[in-house]
Amino acid sequence: MKTKYSLPNIMSGFLRLCIAVFMGGVMALSCLPTAVAAGSESIAAVVNQSVITKSDLNARIDLIALSTGLPPSAELKAKLAPQVLDMLIDEQIKSQESKKYKITVDDKDVENGFAMIAQQNNIPVATFKQGLAQRGINIATMKSQIAAQIGWGKLIQKKIRPRVEVSEADIDSELGIMKLNLGHDQYKIAQIFLPLMDKSLDKSGNLSKYRGDIKGLADKLSLQLQQTPDAFPKVARQFSQSAGAEQGGMVGWVYEGDIPAELNAALTKMAVKSISAPIETQGGYYILYLIDKRKITTESLPKREEVMQRIGTQRLDRAQRKYMQDLMAQSFIEKRL
C-alpha cells in the first residue's frame, strides 16, 4: 500500500529567504533581483522578460562574503560570480513560475517569513525590521521578495508534493538493505553541493571554463571551512543546491551503497569533525562534513516513520529538481558576464 509522504513544515524546506546576519553589529541583506528597464544599467543576465543587473550580482556577492565570513577580495568575487549568478537566475525563474500559476501569499505568510529569518539568525523580529529601516531597506519591497520565495514553496506544495508517495514495500526495502549492512560503518554527514547545470555554459559555450569556476569556488569554500568548520551550516544555506540545504546541509546517517561511490570513498578516509576537499562527480562538486561515525547495529536502525520521511524527502527533492530543470530548459537565459 502506498502512503502519502507526510512532510511537516513543508514551507520551511523551500523557503530560501533573504538572509540577514549580524556580524559585529553590521547587518547584511541578500535579496531577489528585480526587473529594471533594459539599458538603465549594465546587465549580467536576461531571464525571459526580466533582467539581472551587475549591481544585483555584485551586491549579492558582497553580502554572501560577509554573511559566510569569507574574506572579500577580487579573486573571491571572480570565483563566486558564476555560481551566484546561477542562484539569481534560479530565483527569477521560480518567481516567474509562481506568478504564472497565480499563487497567492497572504500577510501572515510574509510575517512568518520575517520570523523565520530572525529565528535563523537569533534576532528578534522587531530588531530585524529595525535593522532593515536603518539600512534604508524598504519594508514593502522586502515583503514582496519574501512573498516570492514563499510563493515558490506553495507552488511545489500544490504541483509536486501530491505526487510523492512512499509505499510500505519501499520502507521494507530500505530497512532490509540496512540490515544487510549490520556491523558496517555508518556516517552522519552534512554536505554542500555545487551543481553543473545544463545551461551553465559561458557566453562562448565553454563548459570546461565553467567547471573550472565551480571547482575554484569549491576549493575556496573547502579551505575556508577547514579553518572554520562551525561556519558549515551558514555556507551550506547560501550555496548548496541539495536536499537539506535549508537545514545547514544536514543529510543525517548514511551507509555504504546509500550515497555515490565518490562520496563513500572520501568518507572512509575522513576523520570525525573534518571537512573534505571538493569531491568531483558527474553532476557537480560536493564538500562533506563528517559529523560522527558509528557501526550499524540493530539498536541504531531507524523507525519506519523516519525511513518514510527520508525516502519522501529524497523523492520530493528529485521531483523538484526535475521541475526546475524543465523550467530552465524552457526559459530564455542569456548570460552577459
C-alpha positions as a printed NumPy array, in Angstrom:
array([[  0.   ,   0.   ,   0.   ],
       [  1.299,   3.428,  -0.916],
       [  1.198,   6.164,   1.648],
       [  1.199,   9.873,   1.016],
       [  4.505,  11.173,   2.272],
       [  3.985,  13.374,   5.317],
       [  6.245,  16.423,   5.318],
       [  5.827,  18.658,   8.342],
       [  6.671,  22.314,   7.785],
       [  6.988,  21.831,   4.046],
       [  7.233,  25.588,   3.546],
       [ 10.478,  25.767,   5.51 ],
       [ 12.058,  23.302,   3.122],
       [ 11.661,  25.644,   0.191],
       [ 11.832,  28.988,   1.927],
       [ 15.239,  30.132,   0.652],
       [ 14.714,  33.516,   2.202],
       [ 16.916,  36.573,   2.01 ],
       [ 19.436,  36.13 ,   4.798],
       [ 20.215,  38.646,   7.493],
       [ 23.331,  38.157,   9.56 ],
       [ 24.603,  40.334,  12.382],
       [ 28.4  ,  40.345,  12.452],
       [ 29.995,  42.892,  14.722],
       [ 26.796,  44.933,  14.628],
       [ 26.706,  45.04 ,  10.8  ],
       [ 23.618,  43.647,   9.078],
       [ 23.865,  42.241,   5.556],
       [ 20.82 ,  41.593,   3.4  ],
       [ 20.737,  39.449,   0.263],
       [ 17.617,  39.847,  -1.827],
       [ 15.994,  38.774,  -5.051],
       [ 16.83 ,  40.781,  -8.164],
       [ 14.081,  42.946,  -9.564],
       [ 13.391,  43.717, -13.183],
       [ 14.743,  47.012, -14.466],
       [ 14.42 ,  48.758, -17.769],
       [ 16.924,  47.447, -20.302],
       [ 19.768,  49.858, -20.814],
       [ 19.36 ,  51.63 , -17.457],
       [ 22.483,  49.871, -16.135],
       [ 24.826,  47.036, -17.07 ],
       [ 23.049,  43.679, -17.408],
       [ 24.523,  40.421, -16.088],
       [ 21.783,  38.124, -17.437],
       [ 18.442,  38.133, -19.194],
       [ 15.851,  35.67 , -17.889],
       [ 12.806,  35.522, -20.156],
       [ 11.275,  39.015, -19.842],
       [ 13.336,  40.078, -16.817],
       [ 16.95 ,  41.053, -16.273],
       [ 19.536,  40.674, -13.544],
       [ 21.872,  43.653, -13.355],
       [ 25.536,  43.588, -12.443],
       [ 24.583,  45.69 ,  -9.433],
       [ 22.283,  42.842,  -8.313],
       [ 25.124,  40.371,  -8.779],
       [ 27.792,  42.431,  -7.032],
       [ 25.523,  43.2  ,  -4.088],
       [ 24.708,  39.514,  -3.632],
       [ 28.399,  38.536,  -3.823],
       [ 29.421,  41.145,  -1.241],
       [ 26.647,  40.134,   1.116],
       [ 27.328,  36.409,   0.764],
       [ 31.002,  37.031,   1.502],
       [ 30.037,  38.937,   4.65 ],
       [ 27.357,  36.523,   5.85 ],
       [ 29.553,  33.444,   5.386],
       [ 32.707,  35.03 ,   6.791],
       [ 34.656,  34.618,   3.554],
       [ 37.334,  37.311,   3.198],
       [ 36.27 ,  39.748,   0.448],
       [ 38.703,  40.041,  -2.465],
       [ 38.719,  40.446,  -6.233],
       [ 39.686,  36.773,  -6.529],
       [ 36.748,  35.684,  -4.381],
       [ 34.334,  37.795,  -6.411],
       [ 35.603,  36.241,  -9.632],
       [ 35.123,  32.729,  -8.249],
       [ 31.711,  33.472,  -6.757],
       [ 30.251,  35.266,  -9.768],
       [ 29.196,  32.259, -11.93 ],
       [ 27.591,  30.364,  -9.037],
       [ 25.879,  33.42 ,  -7.585],
       [ 24.552,  34.409, -10.991],
       [ 23.041,  30.929, -11.337],
       [ 21.409,  31.385,  -7.939],
       [ 19.872,  34.675,  -9.048],
       [ 18.677,  33.132, -12.314],
       [ 17.053,  30.264, -10.382],
       [ 15.273,  32.73 ,  -8.126],
       [ 13.997,  34.743, -11.06 ],
       [ 12.618,  31.637, -12.81 ],
       [ 10.939,  30.427,  -9.619],
       [  9.322,  33.806,  -9.087],
       [  8.049,  33.896, -12.66 ],
       [  6.607,  30.391, -12.418],
       [  4.766,  31.176,  -9.177],
       [  3.202,  34.249, -10.739],
       [  2.164,  32.2  , -13.765],
       [  0.058,  29.909, -11.556],
       [ -1.401,  32.846,  -9.612],
       [ -0.045,  31.567,  -6.312],
       [ -1.259,  33.834,  -3.514],
       [  0.686,  34.727,  -0.393],
       [ -1.105,  36.443,   2.487],
       [  0.258,  38.839,   5.112],
       [  0.504,  36.088,   7.713],
       [  2.752,  34.05 ,   5.398],
       [  5.058,  37.026,   4.96 ],
       [  5.197,  37.739,   8.691],
       [  6.079,  34.099,   9.265],
       [  8.852,  34.573,   6.71 ],
       [ 10.217,  37.503,   8.67 ],
       [ 10.073,  35.428,  11.836],
       [ 11.937,  32.534,  10.188],
       [ 14.773,  34.795,   9.044],
       [ 15.051,  36.28 ,  12.511],
       [ 14.999,  32.84 ,  14.154],
       [ 17.72 ,  31.5  ,  11.835],
       [ 19.961,  34.348,  12.95 ],
       [ 18.879,  34.572,  16.604],
       [ 17.487,  38.069,  16.069],
       [ 14.158,  39.308,  17.487],
       [ 11.71 ,  40.135,  14.69 ],
       [ 11.393,  43.748,  15.844],
       [ 15.183,  44.15 ,  15.808],
       [ 15.336,  42.651,  12.325],
       [ 12.783,  45.102,  10.97 ],
       [ 14.504,  47.99 ,  12.734],
       [ 17.774,  46.946,  11.115],
       [ 16.122,  46.994,   7.707],
       [ 14.937,  50.526,   8.252],
       [ 18.349,  51.655,   9.499],
       [ 19.948,  50.27 ,   6.346],
       [ 17.444,  52.105,   4.179],
       [ 15.679,  48.938,   3.02 ],
       [ 12.043,  49.474,   2.102],
       [  9.962,  47.075,   4.208],
       [  7.306,  46.768,   1.493],
       [  9.961,  45.758,  -1.037],
       [ 11.394,  43.206,   1.364],
       [  7.933,  41.778,   1.939],
       [  7.384,  41.359,  -1.788],
       [ 10.687,  39.498,  -2.057],
       [  9.806,  37.189,   0.834],
       [  6.415,  36.61 ,  -0.76 ],
       [  8.105,  35.476,  -3.967],
       [ 10.083,  32.815,  -2.098],
       [  7.04 ,  31.617,  -0.198],
       [  5.123,  31.506,  -3.47 ],
       [  7.608,  29.004,  -4.868],
       [  7.178,  26.817,  -1.794],
       [  3.41 ,  26.914,  -2.242],
       [  3.772,  26.029,  -5.9  ],
       [  5.84 ,  22.952,  -5.007],
       [  3.253,  22.051,  -2.375],
       [  0.493,  22.292,  -4.977],
       [  2.116,  20.717,  -8.033],
       [  4.843,  18.342,  -6.822],
       [  4.06 ,  17.287,  -3.275],
       [  0.823,  15.34 ,  -4.132],
       [  2.796,  13.077,  -6.485],
       [  5.249,  11.948,  -3.814],
       [  4.255,   8.578,  -2.345],
       [  6.136,   6.104,  -0.183],
       [  4.899,   2.514,  -0.002],
       [  5.28 ,   0.015,   2.803],
       [  7.388,  -2.013,   0.361],
       [  9.699,   0.981,  -0.099],
       [ 10.219,   1.168,   3.664],
       [ 10.734,  -2.593,   3.942],
       [ 13.324,  -2.491,   1.148],
       [ 15.273,   0.346,   2.772],
       [ 15.29 ,  -1.355,   6.164],
       [ 16.274,  -4.643,   4.521],
       [ 19.319,  -3.044,   2.932],
       [ 20.311,  -1.518,   6.243],
       [ 20.017,  -4.887,   7.986],
       [ 22.365,  -6.38 ,   5.39 ],
       [ 24.865,  -3.685,   6.423],
       [ 24.785,  -4.532,  10.133],
       [ 28.318,  -4.194,  11.518],
       [ 29.408,  -1.848,   8.726],
       [ 30.302,   1.802,   9.197],
       [ 27.62 ,   4.445,   9.183],
       [ 28.358,   8.147,   8.794],
       [ 26.474,  11.205,   9.987],
       [ 27.164,  13.911,   7.42 ],
       [ 26.265,  17.336,   6.144],
       [ 27.021,  18.366,   2.585],
       [ 27.365,  21.265,   0.195],
       [ 26.583,  20.501,  -3.45 ],
       [ 27.6  ,  22.869,  -6.248],
       [ 25.915,  21.629,  -9.445],
       [ 26.953,  21.896, -13.059],
       [ 23.737,  22.93 , -14.79 ],
       [ 22.723,  22.261, -18.392],
       [ 22.56 ,  25.985, -19.126],
       [ 25.761,  26.847, -17.302],
       [ 27.927,  27.387, -20.361],
       [ 29.824,  30.644, -20.554],
       [ 28.963,  33.117, -23.31 ],
       [ 31.367,  31.287, -25.642],
       [ 29.642,  27.96 , -24.984],
       [ 32.58 ,  26.698, -22.917],
       [ 31.563,  24.242, -20.195],
       [ 35.143,  23.421, -19.156],
       [ 35.734,  27.03 , -18.082],
       [ 32.531,  26.968, -16.051],
       [ 33.568,  23.673, -14.434],
       [ 36.853,  25.344, -13.524],
       [ 34.993,  28.278, -11.973],
       [ 32.848,  25.945,  -9.848],
       [ 35.911,  23.901,  -8.869],
       [ 37.667,  27.123,  -7.853],
       [ 34.697,  28.122,  -5.708],
       [ 34.549,  24.653,  -4.155],
       [ 38.269,  24.841,  -3.353],
       [ 37.824,  28.256,  -1.748],
       [ 34.861,  27.162,   0.36 ],
       [ 36.547,  23.922,   1.43 ],
       [ 39.728,  25.678,   2.558],
       [ 37.754,  28.293,   4.465],
       [ 35.576,  25.667,   6.156],
       [ 38.563,  23.555,   7.154],
       [ 39.696,  26.587,   9.15 ],
       [ 36.207,  27.43 ,  10.478],
       [ 34.074,  24.24 ,  10.415],
       [ 31.408,  25.858,  12.596],
       [ 30.512,  28.024,   9.58 ],
       [ 29.463,  24.954,   7.546],
       [ 25.679,  25.344,   8.127],
       [ 25.772,  29.017,   7.154],
       [ 27.764,  28.361,   3.964],
       [ 25.508,  25.412,   3.071],
       [ 22.366,  27.57 ,   3.354],
       [ 23.877,  30.077,   0.938],
       [ 25.482,  27.817,  -1.65 ],
       [ 24.273,  24.217,  -1.508],
       [ 21.745,  23.021,  -4.065],
       [ 20.864,  19.704,  -2.425],
       [ 18.188,  18.458,  -0.068],
       [ 18.774,  19.71 ,   3.449],
       [ 20.433,  22.955,   2.384],
       [ 17.962,  24.952,   4.472],
       [ 18.934,  22.837,   7.478],
       [ 22.6  ,  23.714,   7.081],
       [ 23.301,  20.933,   4.579],
       [ 22.314,  18.211,   7.051],
       [ 21.9  ,  14.777,   5.446],
       [ 21.952,  12.587,   8.566],
       [ 23.149,   8.985,   8.848],
       [ 24.235,   7.273,   5.619],
       [ 25.949,   3.972,   4.852],
       [ 27.934,   2.412,   2.029],
       [ 25.76 ,   1.979,  -1.039],
       [ 23.409,   4.712,   0.139],
       [ 25.475,   7.505,  -1.441],
       [ 27.506,   7.901,  -4.659],
       [ 30.715,   5.873,  -4.752],
       [ 32.872,   9.002,  -4.932],
       [ 31.408,  10.29 ,  -1.661],
       [ 31.697,   6.94 ,   0.082],
       [ 35.358,   6.647,  -0.924],
       [ 36.054,  10.08 ,   0.553],
       [ 34.198,   9.345,   3.801],
       [ 36.239,   6.212,   4.517],
       [ 39.378,   8.398,   4.665],
       [ 37.94 ,  11.244,   6.739],
       [ 38.277,  11.855,  10.462],
       [ 35.232,  12.775,  12.534],
       [ 34.588,  16.554,  12.633],
       [ 36.612,  17.106,   9.454],
       [ 35.779,  18.83 ,   6.159],
       [ 36.551,  17.158,   2.836],
       [ 38.31 ,  18.606,  -0.165],
       [ 35.907,  19.104,  -3.112],
       [ 34.685,  15.778,  -4.489],
       [ 34.022,  15.756,  -8.23 ],
       [ 31.007,  13.871,  -9.609],
       [ 29.308,  13.947, -12.987],
       [ 26.707,  16.407, -11.73 ],
       [ 28.959,  18.773,  -9.804],
       [ 31.124,  19.109,  -6.706],
       [ 30.443,  18.031,  -3.106],
       [ 32.014,  19.217,   0.13 ],
       [ 31.339,  16.853,   3.048],
       [ 31.35 ,  17.457,   6.783],
       [ 31.737,  14.209,   8.744],
       [ 29.898,  14.903,  11.992],
       [ 30.017,  11.426,  13.535],
       [ 30.712,   7.777,  12.747],
       [ 29.415,   4.503,  14.184],
       [ 28.768,   0.847,  13.392],
       [ 25.292,  -0.09 ,  12.166],
       [ 23.567,  -2.123,  14.89 ],
       [ 20.056,  -3.39 ,  15.412],
       [ 19.58 ,  -0.668,  18.01 ],
       [ 20.647,   2.07 ,  15.596],
       [ 18.185,   1.084,  12.857],
       [ 15.7  ,   3.915,  12.26 ],
       [ 11.973,   3.646,  12.895],
       [  9.65 ,   3.141,   9.923],
       [  8.38 ,   6.716,  10.182],
       [ 11.951,   8.023,   9.955],
       [ 12.622,   5.877,   6.89 ],
       [  9.427,   7.125,   5.253],
       [ 10.442,  10.732,   5.907],
       [ 13.87 ,  10.155,   4.452],
       [ 12.641,   8.45 ,   1.285],
       [  9.956,  11.079,   0.846],
       [ 12.427,  13.933,   1.24 ],
       [ 14.732,  12.409,  -1.349],
       [ 11.898,  11.875,  -3.839],
       [ 10.486,  15.336,  -3.292],
       [ 13.913,  16.84 ,  -3.841],
       [ 14.421,  14.864,  -7.061],
       [ 10.976,  15.84 ,  -8.334],
       [ 11.557,  19.491,  -7.541],
       [ 14.93 ,  19.407,  -9.301],
       [ 13.358,  17.844, -12.381],
       [ 10.683,  20.541, -12.37 ],
       [ 13.355,  23.227, -12.137],
       [ 15.435,  21.615, -14.892],
       [ 12.384,  21.613, -17.174],
       [ 11.744,  25.288, -16.413],
       [ 15.378,  26.092, -17.14 ],
       [ 15.206,  24.222, -20.452],
       [ 12.084,  26.134, -21.467],
       [ 13.419,  29.538, -20.446],
       [ 15.369,  32.074, -22.432],
       [ 18.558,  32.697, -20.472],
       [ 21.353,  34.9  , -21.741],
       [ 24.393,  35.45 , -19.553],
       [ 26.449,  38.546, -20.288],
       [ 29.39 ,  38.095, -17.942]])
